Amino acid sequence: MMDAASLERALAAWREALGPEAVVTGEALRHLQRTLRPVEPEACAALRPADTEGVRAALAIAAAHGVTLHPVSRGLNWGYGAARPPRTAVILSMERLDRIRNLDEDLAWVELEAGVRFCDLDEALRACARDFLPVRTGGPATGSVVGNTLVRGLGAGRVMDRAAEVLGLEVLLADGRLVRIPGGGPAGRAPLGPDLRGVFFQGALGVVTAMTLKVTPAPALVRPFQFRLRDDAALVRFVDALRPLQQSGVRMAIRAINDLHELMMRGPYPFADARRETPLPPRLRAALARRWGGARWAILGELHADSEGELAALEERMEILMVEGAERFRWLEPVPGRALLERSLRDGLAMVWWRHDGARAPDALPVDAPNGLVWVAPVLPHRGADVAEASRLAEAVAAAHALEASISLRFVDGRVLIAIIGLVFDRAVEGADANALAAHGALSGALAAKGWTPYRPAVGASSFRDADEHDLTDELRRALDPVGLLARSTDRGP
Ligand SMILES: Cc1cc2nc3c(=O)[nH]c(=O)nc-3n(C[C@H](O)[C@H](O)[C@H](O)COP(=O)(O)OP(=O)(O)OC[C@H]3O[C@@H](n4cnc5c(N)ncnc54)[C@H](O)[C@@H]3O)c2cc1C
């Protein structure tokens, strides 16, 4: 537990060692901590060291004064707690470590410092002689590739599980040692012996200063497609039909979104038609969905192939997805693979304005919106019945709290999928924050009772971790960070 006097001494030492511009307090700190998810506690300061040596110095001073640090890369973890720490701490931001150290086009890997943003990597990939797939998410383009990967964030497009693409890490341990995992250079070799990379995901058992990541060569051809599923019965059939296709490793990107997600993305909330009633009345929801024939789910995908012949064969295999209740199938024109990187970055941030009675200002960030957002994101078995059950639960709990459940299903590999359930709420309404947290707790609990736990942690939420795994992680923590210098996302309280 840190006291005010120790914190003051630490702040003075950080200003001296890192320069005053690296120590953030006051209004700038408040700005940095804006969050869509109503959580406490707040950080008491933030540090922005300029390089790895600065990060090491920040750790040493924190250790000397008994101050806890919360490492983030860019801190845009919106809907999960943003830059907020799980317990009273000082934010340690990597935003100034923003160099792309190496991009090896032949071996198809890139070494990034933790502050490199998705838009920076996009630019570097566009400058390559070779064509690569973009590295993106549905979230902010100004988010950190490393930070997002460390929480096992979900990619947009074919490479969804980017954490599985990590070749190596550079980590500063709590005792100040800088280690490269595995040793032997950026993409030097596969680990010999135990693979320690996973230890540093979602754990804050060290501060990751850089990461080496595979980049994926673009295919010659990409063919986008979309269709609709009339109802949940069609969803069940579709999910089951997709399973063997994905397990066989077909090169494709595919996701499903419910009608509410689509309405939220198109926004704004139809306050006039709803006569200011919230949540969206069922008859109005049905009337709005009639724009696309009244279907409950949209399927959005693309096939990747290296020749016209391969593409034609893949297209034929897609017929298996045309289950009863699938309608309005549409192939879009094939495009060369490099076109994906040339497309402008389109994020999915518009949905945050859904319950807001006014348009989004150009380039406004979700944290500028008067709304809040919490995610419930369970891992589900890739089985139609389970997916339909989870989506029914989401709708029921949201309705019980006068909220709408936006659902996006991310199909990972034909074994599991991740349901991203978003609850957007109007923070101007009294009690809205507490209501959203209650909905989050009720839905997370109901899903966990079925064995469907979240794929990533959220500040202030239950961790649902298996007891044995918990003990083992604690043992590792005691070995790597005996005094608890680094706050873990599953920590609670002051
Ligand atoms: C509308 C909307 C859509 C979104 N869509 C997506 C999506 O499609 N996919 C997705 O994944 N997310 C999505 N997000 C969530 C979030 O905004 C992104 O995941 C974002 O990239 C996370 O912020 P960041 O990259 O700055 O990571 P950070 O906030 O920097 O890091 C996240 C966490 O990782 C740990 N961490 C970070 N850096 C370090 C480090 N150097 N050392 C040790 N631990 C560290 C910390 O626990 C930190 O809290 C969305 C959010 C919104 C609002």
The ligand as an SDF file (V2000), in Angstrom:
LIG
                    3D

 53 58  0  0  0  0  0  0  0  0999 V2000
  -16.3490    0.3680  -30.5340 C   0  0  0  0  0  0  0  0  0  0  0  0
  -15.1040   -0.3690  -30.1260 C   0  0  0  0  0  0  0  0  0  0  0  0
  -14.6660   -1.4370  -30.9120 C   0  0  0  0  0  0  0  0  0  0  0  0
  -13.5680   -2.2010  -30.4990 C   0  0  0  0  0  0  0  0  0  0  0  0
  -13.1640   -3.2400  -31.2830 N   0  0  0  0  0  0  0  0  0  0  0  0
  -12.1340   -4.0320  -30.8980 C   0  0  0  0  0  0  0  0  0  0  0  0
  -11.7050   -5.1440  -31.7000 C   0  0  0  0  0  0  0  0  0  0  0  0
  -12.2230   -5.4070  -32.8000 O   0  0  0  0  0  0  0  0  0  0  0  0
  -10.7010   -5.9350  -31.2240 N   0  0  0  0  0  0  0  0  0  0  0  0
  -10.0850   -5.6610  -30.0430 C   0  0  0  0  0  0  0  0  0  0  0  0
   -9.1770   -6.4050  -29.6510 O   0  0  0  0  0  0  0  0  0  0  0  0
  -10.4500   -4.6100  -29.2790 N   0  0  0  0  0  0  0  0  0  0  0  0
  -11.4420   -3.7880  -29.6660 C   0  0  0  0  0  0  0  0  0  0  0  0
  -11.8020   -2.7100  -28.8750 N   0  0  0  0  0  0  0  0  0  0  0  0
  -11.2300   -2.5620  -27.5200 C   0  0  0  0  0  0  0  0  0  0  0  0
   -9.9540   -1.6620  -27.3860 C   0  0  0  0  0  0  0  0  0  0  0  0
  -10.2560   -0.3250  -27.6920 O   0  0  0  0  0  0  0  0  0  0  0  0
   -8.7730   -2.1930  -28.2250 C   0  0  0  0  0  0  0  0  0  0  0  0
   -8.4740   -3.5240  -27.8380 O   0  0  0  0  0  0  0  0  0  0  0  0
   -7.4980   -1.3450  -28.0620 C   0  0  0  0  0  0  0  0  0  0  0  0
   -6.5820   -1.7000  -29.0810 O   0  0  0  0  0  0  0  0  0  0  0  0
   -6.8030   -1.5390  -26.6840 C   0  0  0  0  0  0  0  0  0  0  0  0
   -6.0280   -0.3960  -26.4000 O   0  0  0  0  0  0  0  0  0  0  0  0
   -4.4420   -0.3670  -26.6020 P   0  0  0  0  0  0  0  0  0  0  0  0
   -4.1570   -1.0610  -27.9060 O   0  0  0  0  0  0  0  0  0  0  0  0
   -3.9960    1.0240  -26.4380 O   0  0  0  0  0  0  0  0  0  0  0  0
   -3.9150   -1.3340  -25.4560 O   0  0  0  0  0  0  0  0  0  0  0  0
   -3.5460   -0.9080  -23.9430 P   0  0  0  0  0  0  0  0  0  0  0  0
   -4.7260   -0.2520  -23.3340 O   0  0  0  0  0  0  0  0  0  0  0  0
   -2.2710   -0.1860  -23.9200 O   0  0  0  0  0  0  0  0  0  0  0  0
   -3.2850   -2.3510  -23.3130 O   0  0  0  0  0  0  0  0  0  0  0  0
   -4.2850   -3.2080  -22.8960 C   0  0  0  0  0  0  0  0  0  0  0  0
   -3.8620   -3.9170  -21.6030 C   0  0  0  0  0  0  0  0  0  0  0  0
   -2.7300   -4.7640  -21.8740 O   0  0  0  0  0  0  0  0  0  0  0  0
   -1.7770   -4.7110  -20.8110 C   0  0  0  0  0  0  0  0  0  0  0  0
   -0.5570   -4.0860  -21.3470 N   0  0  0  0  0  0  0  0  0  0  0  0
   -0.5360   -3.1650  -22.3570 C   0  0  0  0  0  0  0  0  0  0  0  0
    0.7040   -2.8390  -22.6420 N   0  0  0  0  0  0  0  0  0  0  0  0
    1.5140   -3.5200  -21.8070 C   0  0  0  0  0  0  0  0  0  0  0  0
    2.9220   -3.5960  -21.6670 C   0  0  0  0  0  0  0  0  0  0  0  0
    3.7350   -2.8890  -22.4610 N   0  0  0  0  0  0  0  0  0  0  0  0
    3.4450   -4.4230  -20.7310 N   0  0  0  0  0  0  0  0  0  0  0  0
    2.6070   -5.1510  -19.9400 C   0  0  0  0  0  0  0  0  0  0  0  0
    1.2500   -5.1300  -20.0400 N   0  0  0  0  0  0  0  0  0  0  0  0
    0.7120   -4.3270  -20.9690 C   0  0  0  0  0  0  0  0  0  0  0  0
   -2.4160   -3.8780  -19.7090 C   0  0  0  0  0  0  0  0  0  0  0  0
   -3.1220   -4.7340  -18.8470 O   0  0  0  0  0  0  0  0  0  0  0  0
   -3.4000   -3.0020  -20.4780 C   0  0  0  0  0  0  0  0  0  0  0  0
   -4.4880   -2.5940  -19.6800 O   0  0  0  0  0  0  0  0  0  0  0  0
  -12.8880   -1.8870  -29.2870 C   0  0  0  0  0  0  0  0  0  0  0  0
  -13.3030   -0.7890  -28.5280 C   0  0  0  0  0  0  0  0  0  0  0  0
  -14.3930   -0.0310  -28.9530 C   0  0  0  0  0  0  0  0  0  0  0  0
  -14.8180    1.1320  -28.1160 C   0  0  0  0  0  0  0  0  0  0  0  0
  1  2  1  0
  2  3  1  0
  2 52  2  0
  3  4  2  0
  4  5  1  0
  4 50  1  0
  5  6  2  0
  6  7  1  0
  6 13  1  0
  7  8  2  0
  7  9  1  0
  9 10  1  0
 10 11  2  0
 10 12  1  0
 12 13  2  0
 13 14  1  0
 14 15  1  0
 14 50  1  0
 15 16  1  0
 16 17  1  0
 16 18  1  0
 18 19  1  0
 18 20  1  0
 20 21  1  0
 20 22  1  0
 22 23  1  0
 23 24  1  0
 24 25  2  0
 24 26  1  0
 24 27  1  0
 27 28  1  0
 28 29  2  0
 28 30  1  0
 28 31  1  0
 31 32  1  0
 32 33  1  0
 33 34  1  0
 33 48  1  0
 34 35  1  0
 35 36  1  0
 35 46  1  0
 36 37  1  0
 36 45  1  0
 37 38  2  0
 38 39  1  0
 39 40  1  0
 39 45  2  0
 40 41  1  0
 40 42  2  0
 42 43  1  0
 43 44  2  0
 44 45  1  0
 46 47  1  0
 46 48  1  0
 48 49  1  0
 50 51  2  0
 51 52  1  0
 52 53  1  0
M  END
$$$$
